[in-house]
Structure formats: structure tokens, C-alpha cells
Amino acid sequence: MRIPILLVCLLALAACDSTSDSEGVARGQFEATLTGAVDASLRGTAVAQRRSDVGEESLVVITMLEGGFSGRALSLIGDEQSFARSGTVSLGSDEAIALVYTDLRGDTGETLYARGGSVTFTQTSESRIVGTFSAQLSVIDAPTSTAAEVEGSFDAVNLPLP
């Protein structure tokens, strides 16, 4: 499963326009800062895909993969309606959009989930989704404790499914 995701990200990187808007990150890019148990600044490629092959509703997945394919990534996952409008949407296990941090380096890897926070969409179109996010992250079996906090921005290029 990792190979198709990496190929999609490589295609996105090649397709990205390196120009940036007056504010924020360049098209097809993201940046994020994590503090707490995970202390890191991430930058890399941001791509969005609409998935209709999962369940009854279409899902949108924004994958933000750190440059150099280090194995660290952030993903925003939710129903298509939540991504279709500008504005702020809550993040968390009981919300329409989830934020997941994954670090596949090392033997066991690490996955943290947003237990609270929000994502603000400033632009949504057929070609891109632009926004910012902030969240409190925790491990799945300790949802009441905060392992890390994250803040970031993205300008994800929409990729059609092959």
C-alpha cells in the first residue's frame, strides 16, 4: 500500500506549480510544527484525492508527506461534504474530519490521532484545497492525554484517481 501512495506523491511533486500565493505555502506543499512528545518541523508535498471506493460516501484524503520521503506524514481524512466548503471544521474522533500523524521510521512506527482541534479551509476547488490546521494529538489507547500539538498549513493539489 505504501508504494502506490509514494508514486502518487511523486506524480504530485512533478505536477506542482512552484509559485506561491501572497500568503501561505507554495502550491502542492505543506508545512507543520509539532511540539511535545514529538518535536519536529515538517515540510513537503501535499496532495488531495477523492475516494469513492470506500463505503457509501465519498471520502477526501489529503496526504502531507515530508520531503525526502522520510517516513513522516500528516493526513486529513473525511467525508467529501466537509471538504467542499470554506470555513472551520472541528477535528477529532467524533468529528467529520480526522487528522493523523504517522512516523514510519524505526522498528515500530508511531501513529497519533487528533483528539481536538480544527481545520480552516480558505479555498476549495476542483484543482486544489488550501487551509490551516491546529490540533492536540494523542495515541489511540490514551485519548484523554495529549502527546503532541501540531499547527500547520497546506495547499494540496487535487489528483484524480488512476
DSSP file (Angstrom, degrees, kcal/mol; ACC not computed):
  #  RESIDUE AA STRUCTURE BP1 BP2  ACC     N-H-->O    O-->H-N    N-H-->O    O-->H-N    TCO  KAPPA ALPHA  PHI   PSI    X-CA   Y-CA   Z-CA
    1    1 A M     >        0   0    0      0, 0.0     4,-1.3     0, 0.0     5,-0.1   0.000 360.0 360.0 360.0 -30.3    0.0    0.0    0.0
    2    2 A R  H  >  +     0   0    0      1,-0.2     4,-2.6     2,-0.2     5,-0.2   0.870 360.0  60.3 -68.5 -35.5    2.9    2.4    0.7
    3    3 A I  H  > S+     0   0    0      1,-0.2     4,-2.5     2,-0.2    -1,-0.2   0.930 104.5  47.6 -61.6 -48.2    4.3    2.1   -2.9
    4    4 A P  H  > S+     0   0    0      0, 0.0     4,-2.4     0, 0.0    -1,-0.2   0.898 112.7  50.3 -60.5 -37.8    1.1    3.5   -4.6
    5    5 A I  H  X S+     0   0    0     -4,-1.3     4,-2.3     2,-0.2    -2,-0.2   0.925 111.1  48.1 -65.5 -42.8    1.0    6.3   -2.1
    6    6 A L  H  X S+     0   0    0     -4,-2.6     4,-2.3     2,-0.2    -1,-0.2   0.893 111.1  50.9 -63.9 -39.3    4.6    7.2   -2.8
    7    7 A L  H  X S+     0   0    0     -4,-2.5     4,-2.5     2,-0.2    -2,-0.2   0.911 109.4  50.4 -64.2 -41.6    4.0    7.0   -6.5
    8    8 A V  H  X S+     0   0    0     -4,-2.4     4,-2.4     1,-0.2    -2,-0.2   0.918 111.1  49.2 -60.9 -42.9    1.1    9.4   -6.2
    9    9 A C  H  X S+     0   0    0     -4,-2.3     4,-2.5     2,-0.2    -2,-0.2   0.881 109.5  51.6 -65.7 -37.8    3.2   11.8   -4.2
   10   10 A L  H  X S+     0   0    0     -4,-2.3     4,-2.0     2,-0.2    -1,-0.2   0.918 110.9  48.1 -63.4 -43.1    6.0   11.6   -6.8
   11   11 A L  H  X S+     0   0    0     -4,-2.5     4,-1.8     1,-0.2    -2,-0.2   0.896 111.5  50.8 -62.5 -39.7    3.5   12.4   -9.5
   12   12 A A  H  X S+     0   0    0     -4,-2.4     4,-1.3     1,-0.2    -2,-0.2   0.905 107.3  53.0 -65.1 -41.1    2.1   15.3   -7.4
   13   13 A L  H  < S+     0   0    0     -4,-2.5     3,-0.4     1,-0.2    -1,-0.2   0.908 110.8  46.8 -61.2 -41.7    5.6   16.7   -6.9
   14   14 A A  H  < S+     0   0    0     -4,-2.0    -1,-0.2     1,-0.2    -2,-0.2   0.825 115.0  47.2 -68.5 -31.0    6.2   16.7  -10.6
   15   15 A A  H  < S+     0   0    0     -4,-1.8    -1,-0.2    -5,-0.2    -2,-0.2   0.604  87.9 112.4 -86.4 -11.5    2.8   18.3  -11.3
   16   16 A C     <  -     0   0    0     -4,-1.3     2,-0.5    -3,-0.4    12,-0.1  -0.337  65.9-131.8 -69.9 140.7    3.1   21.0   -8.6
   17   17 A D        -     0   0    0      1,-0.1    10,-0.3     2,-0.1    -1,-0.1  -0.812  12.7-147.7 -86.1 125.2    3.4   24.6   -9.6
   18   18 A S        +     0   0    0     -2,-0.5    -1,-0.1     8,-0.1     2,-0.1   0.498  66.2 102.9 -78.7  -1.1    6.3   26.1   -7.6
   19   19 A T        -     0   0    0      7,-0.1     8,-1.8     1,-0.0     2,-0.3  -0.448  59.5-150.0 -77.2 155.8    4.7   29.5   -7.4
   20   20 A S  B     -A   26   0A   0      6,-0.2     6,-0.2    -2,-0.1     4,-0.1  -0.865  13.6-113.0-123.3 160.0    3.0   30.6   -4.2
   21   21 A D        -     0   0    0      4,-0.6    -1,-0.1     2,-0.3     6,-0.0  -0.201  47.1 -90.2 -76.2 178.0    0.2   32.8   -3.4
   22   22 A S  S    S+     0   0    0      1,-0.0     2,-0.3    -2,-0.0    -1,-0.1   0.780 114.1  30.6 -64.7 -25.1    0.7   36.1   -1.5
   23   23 A E  S    S+     0   0    0      2,-0.1    -2,-0.3     0, 0.0     2,-0.1  -0.943 106.6  12.4-129.3 153.1    0.2   34.2    1.8
   24   24 A G  S    S-     0   0    0     -2,-0.3     2,-0.1    -4,-0.1   131,-0.1  -0.282  92.7 -27.9  88.3-167.5    0.9   30.6    2.8
   25   25 A V  S    S-     0   0    0      1,-0.1    -4,-0.6     4,-0.1    -2,-0.1  -0.351  71.8 -85.7 -86.5 165.4    2.8   27.7    1.4
   26   26 A A  B >   -A   20   0A   0     -6,-0.2     3,-1.7     1,-0.1   129,-0.2  -0.293  59.5 -80.2 -67.6 154.8    3.6   27.0   -2.3
   27   27 A R  T 3  S+     0   0    0     -8,-1.8   129,-0.2   -10,-0.3    -1,-0.1  -0.319 119.8  18.9 -57.2 133.6    1.0   25.1   -4.4
   28   28 A G  T 3  S+     0   0    0    127,-2.8    18,-2.0     1,-0.3    -1,-0.3   0.624 110.6 101.0  80.4  14.7    1.3   21.4   -3.7
   29   29 A Q  E <   -BC  45 155B   0     -3,-1.7   126,-2.3   126,-0.5     2,-0.3  -0.785  47.3-168.4-127.0 167.6    3.2   21.9   -0.4
   30   30 A F  E     -BC  44 154B   0     14,-1.7    14,-1.8    -2,-0.3     2,-0.3  -0.967   4.0-163.8-146.5 162.0    2.6   21.9    3.3
   31   31 A E  E     +BC  43 153B   0    122,-2.2   122,-2.4    -2,-0.3     2,-0.3  -0.981  13.7 172.1-145.8 145.1    4.4   22.9    6.5
   32   32 A A  E     -BC  42 152B   0     10,-2.5    10,-3.1    -2,-0.3     2,-0.5  -0.995  20.9-148.2-152.0 149.8    3.7   21.9   10.1
   33   33 A T  E     -BC  41 151B   0    118,-2.9   118,-1.8    -2,-0.3     2,-0.4  -0.989  13.3-165.4-122.6 126.5    5.3   22.2   13.5
   34   34 A L  E     -BC  40 150B   0      6,-3.4     6,-1.7    -2,-0.5     2,-0.3  -0.908   8.6-178.1-109.7 138.6    4.8   19.6   16.2
   35   35 A T  E     + C   0 149B   0    114,-2.5   114,-2.5    -2,-0.4     2,-0.4  -0.922  45.5  36.9-131.6 159.0    5.6   20.2   19.8
   36   36 A G  E    S+ C   0 148B   0     -2,-0.3   112,-0.2   112,-0.2   111,-0.1  -0.881 123.3   0.1 106.4-135.5    5.5   18.0   22.9
   37   37 A A  S    S+     0   0    0    110,-3.3     2,-0.5    -2,-0.4    -1,-0.2   0.800 139.3  47.9 -61.9 -28.9    6.5   14.3   22.7
   38   38 A V  S    S-     0   0    0    109,-0.4     2,-0.6    -3,-0.3   111,-0.3  -0.973  72.8-175.6-112.2 119.8    7.1   14.8   19.0
   39   39 A D        +     0   0    0     -2,-0.5     2,-0.3    -4,-0.2    -4,-0.2  -0.902  31.0 123.9-119.3 100.9    9.3   17.9   18.4
   40   40 A A  E     -B   34   0B   0     -6,-1.7    -6,-3.4    -2,-0.6     2,-0.5  -0.997  51.5-139.7-156.9 152.6    9.6   18.5   14.7
   41   41 A S  E     -B   33   0B   0     -2,-0.3     2,-0.4    -8,-0.2    -8,-0.2  -0.989  30.0-165.3-113.8 123.0    9.2   20.9   11.8
   42   42 A L  E     +B   32   0B   0    -10,-3.1   -10,-2.5    -2,-0.5     2,-0.3  -0.869  14.1 170.8-113.2 142.8    7.9   19.2    8.7
   43   43 A R  E     +B   31   0B   0     -2,-0.4    24,-3.2   -12,-0.2     2,-0.3  -0.986  26.6  95.9-142.9 145.6    7.7   20.4    5.1
   44   44 A G  E     -BD  30  66B   0    -14,-1.8   -14,-1.7    -2,-0.3     2,-0.3  -0.971  63.1 -17.3 171.4-153.0    6.9   18.6    1.9
   45   45 A T  E     -BD  29  65B   0     20,-1.7    20,-2.2    -2,-0.3     2,-0.5  -0.606  42.2-163.4 -89.1 139.2    4.3   17.6   -0.7
   46   46 A A  E     + D   0  64B   0    -18,-2.0   111,-1.8    -2,-0.3     2,-0.3  -0.984  14.3 170.1-125.0 122.3    0.5   17.9   -0.2
   47   47 A V  E     -eD 157  63B   0     16,-2.3    16,-2.6    -2,-0.5     2,-0.4  -0.958  17.9-151.2-129.8 149.3   -1.9   16.1   -2.4
   48   48 A A  E     -eD 158  62B   0    109,-2.7   111,-3.2    -2,-0.3     2,-0.4  -0.952  12.1-176.0-120.2 140.0   -5.7   15.5   -2.2
   49   49 A Q  E     -eD 159  61B   0     12,-2.1    12,-2.6    -2,-0.4     2,-0.5  -0.998  20.3-140.3-133.9 140.0   -7.6   12.6   -3.5
   50   50 A R  E     - D   0  60B   0    109,-0.5     2,-0.6    -2,-0.4    10,-0.2  -0.877  21.4-161.1 -95.7 127.1  -11.3   11.9   -3.6
   51   51 A R  E     + D   0  59B   0      8,-3.8     8,-3.2    -2,-0.5     3,-0.2  -0.938  24.6 165.9-115.5 117.5  -12.1    8.3   -2.9
   52   52 A S        +     0   0    0     -2,-0.6    -1,-0.1     6,-0.2     8,-0.0   0.391  67.5  79.0-104.8   0.8  -15.4    6.8   -3.9
   53   53 A D  S    S+     0   0    0      1,-0.1     2,-0.5     6,-0.1    -1,-0.1   0.281  77.8  80.7 -92.5  11.2  -14.3    3.2   -3.4
   54   54 A V  S    S-     0   0    0     -3,-0.2     3,-0.2     3,-0.2    -1,-0.1  -0.929 102.5 -48.8-123.1 106.9  -14.7    3.3    0.4
   55   55 A G  S    S-     0   0    0     -2,-0.5    -1,-0.1     1,-0.2     4,-0.1  -0.164  89.8 -50.6  69.8-162.6  -18.2    2.8    1.9
   56   56 A E  S    S+     0   0    0     -3,-0.1     2,-0.3     2,-0.1    -1,-0.2   0.819 118.3  58.5 -83.6 -33.2  -21.3    4.7    0.8
   57   57 A E  S    S-     0   0    0     -3,-0.2     2,-0.2     1,-0.0    -3,-0.2  -0.703  88.8-108.9-100.1 150.4  -20.0    8.2    0.9
   58   58 A S        -     0   0    0     -2,-0.3    22,-2.2    -5,-0.1     2,-0.3  -0.550  34.6-150.1 -73.2 139.6  -17.0    9.7   -1.0
   59   59 A L  E     -DF  51  79B   0     -8,-3.2    -8,-3.8    20,-0.2     2,-0.4  -0.789   5.3-147.0-108.0 153.7  -14.0   10.4    1.1
   60   60 A V  E     -DF  50  78B   0     18,-3.0    18,-1.9    -2,-0.3     2,-0.5  -0.983  13.3-169.6-116.4 133.9  -11.3   13.1    0.7
   61   61 A V  E     -DF  49  77B   0    -12,-2.6   -12,-2.1    -2,-0.4     2,-0.6  -0.983   5.9-166.5-124.7 118.9   -7.8   12.3    1.8
   62   62 A I  E     -DF  48  76B   0     14,-2.8    14,-2.2    -2,-0.5     2,-0.5  -0.932  11.4-163.2-102.7 116.5   -5.2   15.0    2.0
   63   63 A T  E     -DF  47  75B   0    -16,-2.6   -16,-2.3    -2,-0.6     2,-0.6  -0.888   7.6-169.5-103.7 125.4   -1.7   13.4    2.4
   64   64 A M  E     -DF  46  74B   0     10,-3.1    10,-2.3    -2,-0.5     2,-0.5  -0.912  11.7-172.2-116.4 101.1    1.1   15.7    3.5
   65   65 A L  E     -DF  45  73B   0    -20,-2.2   -20,-1.7    -2,-0.6     8,-0.2  -0.831  25.2-116.8-104.0 125.1    4.3   13.7    3.1
   66   66 A E  E >   -D   44   0B   0      6,-2.3     3,-1.1    -2,-0.5     4,-0.5  -0.263  41.5 -94.9 -59.6 142.9    7.6   15.2    4.5
   67   67 A G  G >  S+     0   0    0    -24,-3.2     3,-0.5     1,-0.2     5,-0.1  -0.172 109.9  32.8 -56.6 149.5   10.2   16.0    1.8
   68   68 A G  G 3  S-     0   0    0      1,-0.2    -1,-0.2    -3,-0.1    -2,-0.1   0.537 117.3 -94.9  78.6   6.5   12.8   13.3    1.1
   69   69 A F  G <   +     0   0    0     -3,-1.1    -1,-0.2     1,-0.1    -2,-0.2   0.921  65.0 167.6  49.6  51.9   10.3   10.6    1.9
   70   70 A S    <   -     0   0    0     -3,-0.5    -1,-0.1    -4,-0.5     3,-0.1   0.660  55.7-105.5 -70.8 -17.5   11.5   10.4    5.5
   71   71 A G  S    S+     0   0    0      1,-0.4    33,-2.9    -5,-0.3     2,-0.4   0.418  85.4 116.5 102.6  -0.2    8.5    8.3    6.6
   72   72 A R  E     + G   0 103B   0     31,-0.2    -6,-2.3    32,-0.1    -1,-0.4  -0.875  36.4 157.5-104.8 136.5    6.7   11.1    8.4
   73   73 A A  E     -FG  65 102B   0     29,-2.6    29,-2.9    -2,-0.4     2,-0.4  -0.989  32.0-146.7-152.4 156.5    3.3   12.3    7.2
   74   74 A L  E     -FG  64 101B   0    -10,-2.3   -10,-3.1    -2,-0.3     2,-0.4  -0.961  20.0-167.1-120.1 144.3    0.1   14.0    8.2
   75   75 A S  E     -FG  63 100B   0     25,-2.3    25,-2.4    -2,-0.4     2,-0.5  -0.999  14.5-158.3-135.4 135.4   -3.2   13.1    6.7
   76   76 A L  E     -FG  62  99B   0    -14,-2.2   -14,-2.8    -2,-0.4     2,-0.4  -0.960  22.5-179.6-105.9 127.7   -6.6   14.8    6.8
   77   77 A I  E     +FG  61  98B   0     21,-2.5    21,-3.2    -2,-0.5     2,-0.3  -0.994  17.0 118.0-134.1 130.6   -9.4   12.3    6.1
   78   78 A G  E     -FG  60  97B   0    -18,-1.9   -18,-3.0    -2,-0.4    19,-0.2  -0.989  59.9 -56.9-173.3 178.7  -13.1   12.9    6.0
   79   79 A D  E >>  -F   59   0B   0     17,-1.0     3,-0.9    -2,-0.3     4,-0.8  -0.382  50.3-115.7 -72.4 152.0  -16.4   13.0    4.0
   80   80 A E  H >> S+     0   0    0    -22,-2.2     4,-0.8     1,-0.3     3,-0.6   0.820 111.3  61.2 -59.6 -34.9  -16.4   15.0    0.8
   81   81 A Q  H >4 S+     0   0    0    -23,-0.2     3,-0.5     1,-0.2     4,-0.3   0.860  99.4  55.7 -62.1 -35.7  -19.1   17.4    2.1
   82   82 A S  H <4 S+     0   0    0     -3,-0.9     3,-0.3     1,-0.2    -1,-0.2   0.781 112.2  42.7 -68.9 -26.2  -16.8   18.6    4.9
   83   83 A F  H << S+     0   0    0     -4,-0.8    -1,-0.2    -3,-0.6    -2,-0.2   0.543  97.6  79.3 -92.1  -9.4  -14.1   19.5    2.4
   84   84 A A  S << S+     0   0    0     -4,-0.8     2,-0.3    -3,-0.5    -1,-0.2   0.580  89.2  51.9 -81.7 -10.2  -16.4   21.1   -0.1
   85   85 A R  S    S-     0   0    0     -4,-0.3    36,-0.2    -3,-0.3     2,-0.1  -0.900  81.2-111.4-128.5 155.2  -16.9   24.5    1.6
   86   86 A S  S    S+     0   0    0     -2,-0.3     2,-0.2    36,-0.1    36,-0.2  -0.481  71.4  65.2 -76.6 154.2  -14.7   27.2    3.0
   87   87 A G  E    S-H  121   0B   0     34,-2.4    34,-3.0    -2,-0.1     2,-0.4  -0.755  85.0 -44.7 127.4-173.7  -14.7   27.7    6.8
   88   88 A T  E     -H  120   0B   0     32,-0.3     2,-0.4    -2,-0.2    32,-0.2  -0.792  43.3-174.4-102.9 135.4  -13.6   26.0   10.0
   89   89 A V  E     -H  119   0B   0     30,-2.9    30,-2.6    -2,-0.4     2,-0.1  -0.982  26.7-116.6-126.7 137.8  -14.4   22.3   10.8
   90   90 A S  E     -H  118   0B   0     -2,-0.4     7,-0.7    28,-0.2     2,-0.3  -0.407  24.8-144.1 -72.1 149.2  -13.6   20.6   14.1
   91   91 A L  B     +i   97   0B   0     26,-2.4    26,-0.4    43,-0.1     2,-0.2  -0.854  43.7  92.7-110.8 149.2  -11.1   17.7   14.3
   92   92 A G  S >  S-     0   0    0      5,-1.2     3,-1.4    -2,-0.3    23,-0.2  -0.822  82.1 -70.3 151.3 174.8  -11.4   14.7   16.5
   93   93 A S  T 3  S+     0   0    0      1,-0.3    -1,-0.1    -2,-0.2    22,-0.1   0.766 129.4  42.6 -66.7 -26.1  -12.6   11.1   16.7
   94   94 A D  T 3  S+     0   0    0     21,-0.1    -1,-0.3    -3,-0.1     2,-0.2   0.284 101.5  91.7-101.6  10.3  -16.2   12.1   16.8
   95   95 A E  S <  S-     0   0    0     -3,-1.4    -3,-0.1     2,-0.2    -4,-0.1  -0.515  86.1-110.6-103.7 170.4  -16.0   14.7   14.0
   96   96 A A  S    S+     0   0    0     -6,-0.2   -17,-1.0    -2,-0.2     2,-0.4   0.717 103.2  48.4 -73.0 -21.8  -16.4   14.6   10.3
   97   97 A I  E     -Gi  78  91B   0     -7,-0.7    -5,-1.2   -19,-0.2     2,-0.3  -0.974  69.4-162.0-124.1 135.6  -12.7   15.1    9.6
   98   98 A A  E     -G   77   0B   0    -21,-3.2   -21,-2.5    -2,-0.4     2,-0.4  -0.870   5.8-152.8-112.0 147.8   -9.8   13.2   11.3
   99   99 A L  E     -G   76   0B   0     -2,-0.3    15,-2.5   -23,-0.2     2,-0.4  -0.987  15.9-173.9-118.6 130.1   -6.1   14.3   11.4
  100  100 A V  E     -GJ  75 113B   0    -25,-2.4   -25,-2.3    -2,-0.4     2,-0.5  -0.985  13.2-158.3-128.7 133.1   -3.5   11.6   11.7
  101  101 A Y  E     -GJ  74 112B   0     11,-2.9    11,-2.6    -2,-0.4     2,-0.4  -0.946  16.2-173.3-107.2 129.9    0.3   11.9   12.2
  102  102 A T  E     -GJ  73 111B   0    -29,-2.9   -29,-2.6    -2,-0.5     2,-0.5  -0.986  14.9-174.5-127.8 133.1    2.4    8.9   11.2
  103  103 A D  E     +GJ  72 110B   0      7,-2.9     7,-2.1    -2,-0.4   -31,-0.2  -0.942   3.7 178.2-124.7 107.0    6.1    8.3   11.7
  104  104 A L        +     0   0    0    -33,-2.9   -32,-0.1    -2,-0.5     2,-0.1   0.311  45.3 112.3 -93.8   8.0    7.2    5.1    9.9
  105  105 A R     >  +     0   0    0    -34,-0.2     4,-0.6     5,-0.1     3,-0.1  -0.466  66.5  23.5 -75.6 154.9   10.8    5.4   10.9
  106  106 A G  T  4 S-     0   0    0      1,-0.2     4,-0.1     2,-0.1     0, 0.0  -0.243 105.9 -60.7  84.1-175.3   12.2    2.9   13.3
  107  107 A D  T  4 S+     0   0    0      1,-0.1    -1,-0.2     2,-0.1    -3,-0.0   0.872 127.8  23.4 -78.2 -39.7   11.0   -0.6   14.1
  108  108 A T  T  4 S-     0   0    0     -3,-0.1    -2,-0.1     1,-0.1    -1,-0.1   0.710  90.7-147.0-104.3 -22.4    7.5    0.0   15.4
  109  109 A G     <  -     0   0    0     -4,-0.6     2,-0.4     1,-0.1    -5,-0.2  -0.022  13.8-111.4  73.1 171.8    6.5    3.4   13.9
  110  110 A E  E     -J  103   0B   0     -7,-2.1    -7,-2.9    -4,-0.1     2,-0.4  -0.995  23.8-171.5-145.9 136.2    4.2    5.8   15.7
  111  111 A T  E     -J  102   0B   0     -2,-0.4    29,-0.4    -9,-0.2     2,-0.4  -0.994   5.3-176.3-131.9 126.7    0.7    7.0   14.9
  112  112 A L  E     -J  101   0B   0    -11,-2.6   -11,-2.9    -2,-0.4     2,-0.3  -0.943  10.0-153.1-121.9 145.0   -1.0    9.9   16.7
  113  113 A Y  E     -JK 100 138B   0     25,-3.2    25,-2.4    -2,-0.4     2,-0.4  -0.896  24.4-108.0-119.4 144.4   -4.6   11.0   16.2
  114  114 A A  E     + K   0 137B   0    -15,-2.5    23,-0.2    -2,-0.3   -21,-0.2  -0.566  30.5 178.1 -69.1 126.3   -6.2   14.4   16.7
  115  115 A R  E    S-     0   0B   0     21,-2.8     2,-0.3     1,-0.4    -1,-0.2   0.433  72.3  -3.2-104.8  -3.7   -8.5   14.4   19.8
  116  116 A G  E    S+ K   0 136B   0     20,-0.9    20,-2.2   -24,-0.1    -1,-0.4  -0.934  86.0  84.8-175.0 159.8   -9.3   18.0   19.3
  117  117 A G  E     - K   0 135B   0    -26,-0.4   -26,-2.4    -2,-0.3     2,-0.3  -0.885  53.7-100.6 134.8-165.6   -8.6   21.0   17.2
  118  118 A S  E     -HK  90 134B   0     16,-2.6    16,-2.2    -2,-0.3     2,-0.4  -0.991   6.7-144.7-154.9 159.4   -9.7   22.4   13.9
  119  119 A V  E     -HK  89 133B   0    -30,-2.6   -30,-2.9    -2,-0.3     2,-0.5  -0.995  15.6-155.9-125.3 135.6   -9.0   22.8   10.2
  120  120 A T  E     -HK  88 132B   0     12,-2.8    12,-2.0    -2,-0.4     2,-0.6  -0.959   5.1-153.1-115.3 120.5   -9.9   26.0    8.3
  121  121 A F  E     +HK  87 131B   0    -34,-3.0   -34,-2.4    -2,-0.5    10,-0.3  -0.822  17.6 174.1 -93.0 121.7  -10.4   25.8    4.6
  122  122 A T  E    S+     0   0B   0      8,-2.2     2,-0.3    -2,-0.6     9,-0.2   0.653  72.2  16.5-100.1 -20.2   -9.6   29.0    2.8
  123  123 A Q  E     + K   0 130B   0      7,-1.6     7,-3.1   -38,-0.1     2,-0.4  -0.942  58.9 177.2-153.3 131.1  -10.0   27.7   -0.8
  124  124 A T  E     + K   0 129B   0     -2,-0.3     2,-0.3     5,-0.2     5,-0.2  -0.992  21.7 140.9-133.1 128.6  -11.6   24.6   -2.2
  125  125 A S        -     0   0    0      3,-2.4    -2,-0.0    -2,-0.4    33,-0.0  -0.879  64.8 -87.4-150.0-179.8  -11.8   24.0   -5.9
  126  126 A E  S    S+     0   0    0     -2,-0.3     3,-0.1     1,-0.2    -1,-0.0   0.757 125.9  40.2 -66.1 -23.6  -11.5   21.2   -8.5
  127  127 A S  S    S+     0   0    0      1,-0.2    31,-2.2    30,-0.1     2,-0.3   0.681 122.8   4.3-102.4 -19.2   -7.7   21.7   -8.6
  128  128 A R  E     - L   0 157B   0     29,-0.3    -3,-2.4   -81,-0.1     2,-0.4  -0.998  46.1-144.3-162.4 160.6   -6.7   22.4   -5.0
  129  129 A I  E     -KL 124 156B   0     27,-2.3    27,-2.5    -2,-0.3     2,-0.4  -0.995  24.2-171.4-130.8 124.7   -7.7   22.6   -1.3
  130  130 A V  E     +KL 123 155B   0     -7,-3.1    -8,-2.2    -2,-0.4    -7,-1.6  -0.929  23.3 112.4-121.1 139.2   -5.9   25.3    0.8
  131  131 A G  E     -KL 121 154B   0     23,-2.3    23,-2.7    -2,-0.4     2,-0.3  -0.990  47.3-107.2-177.7-174.2   -6.1   25.7    4.5
  132  132 A T  E     -KL 120 153B   0    -12,-2.0   -12,-2.8    -2,-0.3     2,-0.3  -0.891  25.8-168.0-131.4 161.5   -4.6   25.7    8.0
  133  133 A F  E     -KL 119 152B   0     19,-2.5    19,-2.5    -2,-0.3     2,-0.3  -0.991  11.9-177.1-149.5 155.4   -4.9   23.3   11.0
  134  134 A S  E     +KL 118 151B   0    -16,-2.2   -16,-2.6    -2,-0.3     2,-0.3  -0.961  20.2 158.7-150.1 141.9   -4.1   23.0   14.7
  135  135 A A  E     -KL 117 150B   0     15,-2.3    15,-2.4    -2,-0.3     2,-0.5  -0.995  41.2-118.9-160.0 158.3   -4.8   20.0   16.9
  136  136 A Q  E     -KL 116 149B   0    -20,-2.2   -21,-2.8    -2,-0.3   -20,-0.9  -0.923  38.2-153.6 -99.7 128.1   -3.9   18.2   20.1
  137  137 A L  E     +KL 114 148B   0     11,-3.6    10,-2.8    -2,-0.5    11,-1.6  -0.809  19.1 167.4-109.2 144.8   -2.6   14.7   19.2
  138  138 A S  E     -K  113   0B   0    -25,-2.4   -25,-3.2    -2,-0.3     2,-0.2  -0.957  39.8 -94.9-145.6 164.5   -2.8   11.5   21.3
  139  139 A V    >   -     0   0    0      3,-0.3     3,-1.6    -2,-0.3     6,-0.2  -0.503  41.7-113.1 -77.5 155.0   -2.2    7.8   20.9
  140  140 A I  T 3  S+     0   0    0    -29,-0.4    -1,-0.1     1,-0.3   -28,-0.1   0.817 114.3  49.5 -62.6 -33.5   -5.4    5.8   20.2
  141  141 A D  T 3  S+     0   0    0      1,-0.2    -1,-0.3     2,-0.1     3,-0.1   0.418 115.4  43.8 -90.1   3.8   -5.3    3.9   23.5
  142  142 A A    X   +     0   0    0     -3,-1.6     3,-1.6     3,-0.1    -3,-0.3  -0.435  66.7 159.0-137.5  62.3   -4.8    7.1   25.6
  143  143 A P  T 3   +     0   0    0      0, 0.0    -2,-0.1     0, 0.0    -3,-0.1   0.628  69.3  57.8 -67.8 -13.4   -7.3    9.5   24.0
  144  144 A T  T 3  S+     0   0    0     -3,-0.1     2,-0.4     2,-0.0    -3,-0.0   0.592  94.5  74.8 -93.0  -9.4   -7.5   11.8   27.0
  145  145 A S  S <  S-     0   0    0     -3,-1.6     2,-0.6    -6,-0.2    -6,-0.2  -0.829  77.6-130.8-105.1 143.5   -3.8   12.6   27.2
  146  146 A T        +     0   0    0     -2,-0.4    -8,-0.2     1,-0.2     3,-0.1  -0.810  25.0 174.7 -93.5 119.7   -2.0   15.0   24.8
  147  147 A A        -     0   0    0    -10,-2.8  -110,-3.3    -2,-0.6  -109,-0.4   0.789  69.0 -12.9 -89.4 -32.9    1.2   13.5   23.4
  148  148 A A  E     -CL  36 137B   0    -11,-1.6   -11,-3.6  -112,-0.2     2,-0.4  -0.980  56.6-133.1-159.8 163.7    1.8   16.4   21.0
  149  149 A E  E     -CL  35 136B   0   -114,-2.5  -114,-2.5    -2,-0.3     2,-0.4  -0.946  21.6-163.9-122.8 149.9    0.4   19.5   19.5
  150  150 A V  E     +CL  34 135B   0    -15,-2.4   -15,-2.3    -2,-0.4     2,-0.3  -0.990  11.7 178.9-137.1 142.5    0.5   20.4   15.8
  151  151 A E  E     +CL  33 134B   0   -118,-1.8  -118,-2.9    -2,-0.4     2,-0.3  -0.992  24.3 132.7-136.2 142.6    0.0   23.6   13.7
  152  152 A G  E     -CL  32 133B   0    -19,-2.5   -19,-2.5    -2,-0.3     2,-0.3  -0.988  38.1-127.0-171.0-179.6    0.4   23.9   10.0
  153  153 A S  E     -CL  31 132B   0   -122,-2.4  -122,-2.2    -2,-0.3     2,-0.3  -0.967  19.8-170.2-142.2 156.7   -0.8   25.0    6.6
  154  154 A F  E     -CL  30 131B   0    -23,-2.7   -23,-2.3    -2,-0.3  -124,-0.2  -0.987  23.4-165.3-148.3 153.6   -1.3   23.2    3.3
  155  155 A D  E     -CL  29 130B   0   -126,-2.3  -127,-2.8    -2,-0.3  -126,-0.5  -0.724  31.4-166.8-136.5  82.2   -2.0   23.9   -0.4
  156  156 A A  E     - L   0 129B   0    -27,-2.5   -27,-2.3    -2,-0.2     2,-0.4  -0.556  14.2-138.3 -84.3 132.1   -2.9   20.5   -1.6
  157  157 A V  E     -eL  47 128B   0   -111,-1.8  -109,-2.7    -2,-0.3     2,-0.4  -0.744  23.6-122.6 -85.4 129.6   -3.2   19.7   -5.3
  158  158 A N  E     -e   48   0B   0    -31,-2.2  -109,-0.2    -2,-0.4   -96,-0.0  -0.595  27.4-164.4 -74.3 128.7   -6.2   17.5   -6.3
  159  159 A L  E     -e   49   0B   0   -111,-3.2  -109,-0.5    -2,-0.4     2,-0.1  -0.955  16.5-127.7-114.1 132.4   -5.1   14.3   -8.1
  160  160 A P        -     0   0    0      0, 0.0  -111,-0.0     0, 0.0  -112,-0.0  -0.450  33.4-102.9 -71.4 150.8   -7.6   12.2  -10.0
  161  161 A L              0   0    0   -111,-0.2  -110,-0.0     1,-0.1  -112,-0.0  -0.504 360.0 360.0 -69.5 142.1   -7.7    8.5   -9.1
  162  162 A P              0   0    0      0, 0.0    -1,-0.1     0, 0.0     0, 0.0   0.511 360.0 360.0 -67.2 360.0   -6.0    6.4  -11.7
